[in-house]
Amino acid sequence: MASPDMKTVSKKGQKKTTTKPTDLHDKIDDMCRIMGGIQVDLRKLDALDEMVRQMTDMAGTIKELRNENKELRHRTEEMERITGEMKDKIKNDHELLLDLQWRSMSDNLVFYGLPEQADTRQGPEDCKEKLEKFIMEELVCDLKPGFARAHRMGKRVDGKTRPIVAKFERYQEREEIRGKGYKLAGKRYGISEQIPREWQDRRKQLMADFKEAKKNGKRVKFVADKLLIDGQLITANGK
């Protein structure tokens, strides 16, 4: 016996079954749920596409920043190179100026310890005459060198005797007088060649090496701002 909810019709030996309304509703609900799920998945895909787009944009931005950073590093390195070259040039130019200054002083000697005229009301001090007397009496030398000029160095300071710098007319006479400086050992006087102040500071840094070399019996002398010990030049920075 057929159930009241199902009707079977026989046609040419086949049976035709009709679906209940409740089953149709269930299928429609299932399809709606599937469609809803598909819509959710599509929204997720849209969000994923947006994320991919944003990441692509970020990758492009990062690439641009890397290129800019590379260019910046290149410019920085170029500026450092140019700055280094400028520093080297300034240093070389400075050393050249010092060398030119030293050469302009090549005919000069500096005399230390000669009493300075205290009373300027007696007129200007005659440094040439004072040097001629000093050379004759203290250096025991009959040579009367020709001085192009001679004067005190620096500003007058009470209680201190300023040295006299003299420019010789002939270099040979300058060297002869300088060579007699050993006669002043133990006295209050002194003679030295004139060099730029910066070179004086460099020589002071080498003075300990000078004394040590002298003590050990080595051949030692100053050449410009350097120290020559047994034929080897040494500078203030040790190179």
Long-range contacts (C-beta under 8 A, 24 or more apart in sequence): 98-196, 98-198, 98-199, 98-225, 99-224, 101-196, 102-195, 102-196, 102-199, 102-224, 105-193, 105-194, 105-195, 105-196, 106-171, 107-148, 107-167, 107-168, 107-169, 107-171, 107-174, 108-165, 108-166, 108-167, 108-168, 108-174, 108-193, 108-194, 109-165, 109-166, 109-168, 109-174, 109-177, 109-178, 109-191, 109-192, 109-193, 109-194, 110-153, 110-163, 110-164, 110-165, 110-166, 110-191, 110-192, 110-193, 110-194, 111-163, 111-164, 111-165, 111-166, 111-189, 111-190, 111-191, 112-161, 112-163, 112-189, 112-190, 112-191, 112-192, 113-161, 113-163, 113-187, 113-188, 113-189, 113-190, 114-161, 114-163, 114-164, 114-189, 115-161, 116-152, 116-156, 116-161, 116-162, 125-152, 127-151, 127-152, 127-164, 127-166, 128-166, 130-164, 131-164, 131-166, 134-189, 135-177, 138-183, 138-184, 138-187, 138-189, 139-177, 139-180, 139-181, 139-183, 139-184, 140-180, 140-183, 141-176, 141-177, 141-180, 143-173, 143-176, 143-177, 145-169, 145-170, 145-173, 145-174, 145-176, 145-177, 146-170, 146-173, 165-194, 195-224, 195-225, 198-225, 199-224, 199-225, 202-226, 202-235, 202-236, 203-227, 203-236, 205-236, 206-234, 206-235, 206-236, 209-234
